[in-house]
Amino acid sequence: MSEGTLAAAMRARGGVFIGEGGSVTAAHFGDAAEEYAAMRGTAAVVELPWIERLRATGSDRVGFLQGMLSNDVAKLVPGTGCPALLLNEQGRAVGDLVVLAGEGVIVLDGVGATSTVRAALERFMVADDVELVPATATSVLAVLGPQASDVLARLDLPAPAAPYAHAPAAIPDDVLHVVRVPAPGTGGFVCRVPTAAAATWWERSIAAGARAAGSEAFEVLRIESGVPRHGRDVFSDTLALEAPYAHAISFRKGCYLGQEVMERITARGNVNRKLVGVELESGAVAEPGVRLFAADRDVGWITSAARSWRLGRTVGLAYVRRDYGEPGAVLALGAAGGPGATVRALPALDANPAGDAG
């Protein structure tokens, strides 16, 4: 993002900027709580600069990606998509992706799509007719909330209904592209806008009824919704089945990279730890990396945490050993005897199991 374009427009509306995933974006526009309320109750527009796009072309693109990714890419037709993982040979998550089928192209959207994911895929390209190319310069702006469709209608844009449906179906590389996403919260639309038009489009979305929102509000909604973020909650040493990725895995499609490990773990019936939601006792705060204890035993750690305005307390995502990760279990934060951290099954935080404490 360069000054004079989208950043300048955001600053003019009071945007306060922070570093985010290797980029700089607005953290808030003066009232993150109200921005969050718009994502929950009406509509908000937020920049997601960490979502990269990789374009796969060539006659072997479908077969190659079908053998590399965890979901059934071969069943997709132009205008449809699905979530999928790129694993390594040990079943660990290299990339958490949204796969979209176009005319003569498949695109991969996600953290590290043009860097770590591309490098991992190219290791296995030998005689395949596949070319992997980063998308041209675009800004990624999401319109989220129960009224997101109304905002797109006022902008005269299509609002695909099915999860991961997208338009235009052909996925041209130089025009605005809209993808329906089911989460966080009630979901909405991720819009990839040519960089030169991003500031104008952002202003128009606000005029159409979306509230300008920053990454702080988005992060709270993401955690409450139990949506892991690669590089923050999931890493290259994370087994795919440790995180809530069932929707991104097909157990019927046949062989793909890491599939044997996935089948072996599934047959065994469990993994040693799972990513769960945690709700801290009133007044407690936590940073990523803080350990969780059951009596004097270290049983896990926080990966993401933020104060929930809706619950009136800090919520987070955490890896917890399976013997201590049942919903309702109360762990100690930081040390034995520390503040309580109650385990919640994902996405129970979104369902507000404890009632509205705010």
N, C-alpha and C positions, 0 to 999 in steps of 0.2 A: 504494500500500500504506500503510495507516495503522497507527500504534502501537496496540496493544490487540487486533490481529487477527493476520494472518499474520506480520507483522514481529515482534510480541511472541513468538509461538510459536517463530520461528526464533532469536531472541535467547536464549530460554530453553534452547535446545539448543546454544548456543555460536556462533551465527552471527555472523560478522564482516562488516560491510556496506561496500559501495562504491557509487558512482554508476555506473550502467550504462545507456547508451542513453537518457538523460533520466529514468531511474527510479533507485530505490535498491533493491538486492537483496543477498543474502548472497554474498560472495566465496568463503567456505569455512566449514566447521564444525570447524576445528581441524586437519584433516589432508587437504589437497586431494589428495595422492597416493592415499590410500585411497579417497577419493570417486571419483576417476578410475578406480581399479581396479574399483570396483563398477559404474560405467557400462560398463566393458569386459567384466567377467566375470560379474556377477550382475544387479543392478538398482539404480538410484538415481533419486531424485526431485529435480528442479531447477526453479527458477522462471525463466521466460523473459519478463520484463515488457516487452520491446521488441516483441513480436509483437502488433500491433493487428488488429482485425477490423472490416471494413466490410461492411454488409449491403446488397445490391442487390435491390430489389423493383420490381414494375410489369410490365405485359404485354410490354414491349420489352426486358426485362433481358437475355435470352439473345442476341438479335440484336445489341444494342448492345455487349455485352462480347465477342461473337464477332468484331466488327469492330475491337475495341480491343486485345485481348490476343493473345499470340503462340501460344498453344496452342488446341486444338480444344474450346472450351467447349461448343459445341452438342451434342456427343456425350454429355455427362454426364447421368446420371439421378440422382434422389435417392439419397443414400448413397455416391456416388462423387465423386472429385475428381482434380485434376491440378495440377502446377506450371505456372506461366505468367509471362511478363514483360509489363509495360507499358512500351512504348518511346515515344520521341518521334519526330518526323518524320525525324530523322537516324539512327534505329536505336540510340539510346543508352538505357540502362536507367534508367527512372524508378522502377520498382518490381519487386521479386522476390517473387512471390506464390504462395500455395497457394489454388486455386480449388475451392470445395466446393459441390455442388448439393444443394438441399433442396426442400421442398415450397413452391413459390411464392417462393423466395428463392435467390439465389446469394451466398455470402460470400467475401470476399477477405481472407486472412490474410497479414500480413507487416509488415516495418518500414515505417512511414510510411503504412500503409493508410488511416488516417482523416485524414491531413493531405496530404502531397504527392501520393499516389495519387488521393485523392478530388478534390483541386483539379485535377489533370491530366485526369481523366475528365470533370469537370463542364464543362471548356472545350469539349467536343465534344457536349454534350447540348443539343439545340435543341428539337425537338418530340417527342423520345422520351419514352415513358411509362416512365420509370425514376426511382427515388428511391434515393439513396445516404445511408445513415444509419449512424453508428457503433454498434457493439454496446453493450448495457448493461454496467454495471460488472462486470467479471470479472477473475479472476486466471488466469494461464497457467502451468500446472505440467506438466512433461514427465516421464514415467516411461520411462527409457531403459535398455537393456541386454538381454542374451539371456534374462533371466527376467522381463522386463516384463509379458508376457502372464500369467504366474503371479500377479503382484501384482494385476493388474486382476481376475483370477478370484476372488481372495480378497476383493476389494472388491465382488464381485457386479456387476461392470461388463462390458459387451461389449468384446471385443478384436478389432476388425476385422482381417482377415488381409491384404487386398490393399493395396498402397501407396495412401495418400490416401483409402481407404475410411473412413467415419465413421459414428458413431451417437450419438444417434438421427438417422435419415436426414432427418427433417423440419427439423432445425436450429432448434428453438425458441430464443428469445432469452433464456430465463430459467432454463434447466436445464443441468446438466453435459453437456458435449459432448466426445466422444473422437475423435481423428483419428490414424490409423496413419501413421507417417512412416518412411521407409527409412533415414534417416541423421540424425545422425552415428553412427559405429560401426555396431552392428547395428540401430540405429534403436529404435523403441518407439512411444510414444503421447503426443501433445500433448493435454492435458486442459484445457479452458476451464471454470473453476469459478466460480459466482456468488461475488462477493467476500465476502459474509456467511458463506459456508460454507467458504472457502478454508483457514483455519487448521485446522478440524476435519478436512477432507479430507486435508490435508498430513500431519497426525499419523496418520490412519488408513492412509495409504499407507506410512508408515514401519513401523507395526505389522504391515502386510501383507508386509513383507520388502524394501522399498526403502530404501536408505541416503540420508540427507539429504546433498545435494551442492550446491555453489555454482558460481558462474560461472567460477571459475578452472579447475576440472576440466572443465567443459563446453567452455571455450575451447580447451584442449589437444586434446580429442577432436574438436572441430570442425575445427581446423587439420589434424590427422592425417588426417581423412576427406576433406579437400579441399573442404569446404563453404564457399563464399563468403558473407559477410554484407554486406548492403547498408548503405552508410554507413561501412564499414570496409575492405572489399576491392573493392566495386563502388560506383560513384558515378554521378551524373547525366551525366557526360561519358564513361562507359565504354561502348564498343560492345558489344552483347550477345554477339557472337561472340568477344570477347576473354576472356570468362570461361567456365567449364565449365557451360554452360546448354543443351546439346543436348537434354536431356530435357524442357526447358520450351518447346521450339519445334516447331511443326508446319510442315513445308514442303509440305503437301498441302491445307491447309484453305482456301487462297485469301487474299483481301486482309485485311490488318489494319494498324494504324498502324505505320509503320516497315518494312513488309514489302518494299518495293521496295529499300531499302538492304540488307536482309538477303540478298535474292536476288542483288543485284549483287556483294556481298562473296563470297557462296558461289560464284558463277560465276568470280570472279577467283581463288578458291582459297585465300586466306589473309588474315590481318590482320597488322598490323605488330608487334603484341605479344600475348602470351598470359599468362593467370594460370597459374602453375605452382607446384609445391611446391619448397621448398628445405630442405636439411638442412645445418646449419652444422657446421664442424669442432668437435671436443671443446673445451669451454671458451669458445667464442665465444657472444656474446649480440647481440641486435639489437632495435631499436625500429622501429615503423612509420615509414616515410619514409626509412630508411637506403638509400643508393644501392648498386647492384651494378655491378661493373666487369669487363670482359674486357680484360686488359692495361690500357691507360690510357683505354679507351673506356667511358663511362657507358652501360649497356645496360638498366637497370631499377631497381626499388626494391621494398623490403619493404612489404607492406600489413598483415600480421599475423604475430606471432611469439610463441612460448611454449616453455618447456622441456618436453620430452617425458620423462616418467618412464620410459616403456617403452624409448625409444631412448637415454636418458642424454645427450641433447644438445638444443640448440635447433632447432626446426623452424618453418617459416613458409610463408606464401603470398606470392608476389611476381609483379609484371609484369616480363617479360623480352622483349626484342626477339627476333623469330622466328629470326634467324640465330644466336642464342646460347642458345636455350631448349631444345635437345635434351636428353632425359634423360641424365644422366651428365656433362654439361658442368659444369666447375668454374669458378665466378666468384669474384671477390674482394669482400668485404664492406667497404663504407665508403670504400675507395680502392684504387688499384692496389697490389698486394702485401699487401692486407689478408687477414684470415682467410678460409679457403675456404668457399664455399657451393655445394653440389652440387645441381644441378637434378634434381627428381624429377617424373615425369609424374603428374598427379592421377588417382586417389588413392593413388599409390605409397607415400606415407608411412604410410598405413594398413596396407599390406601388408608393412611393415618390410623393405624391400629390402636394407638393410645388415646385417640380423641384429640380435638383441637386444643392445644395448650397455649395458643397464641392469643 
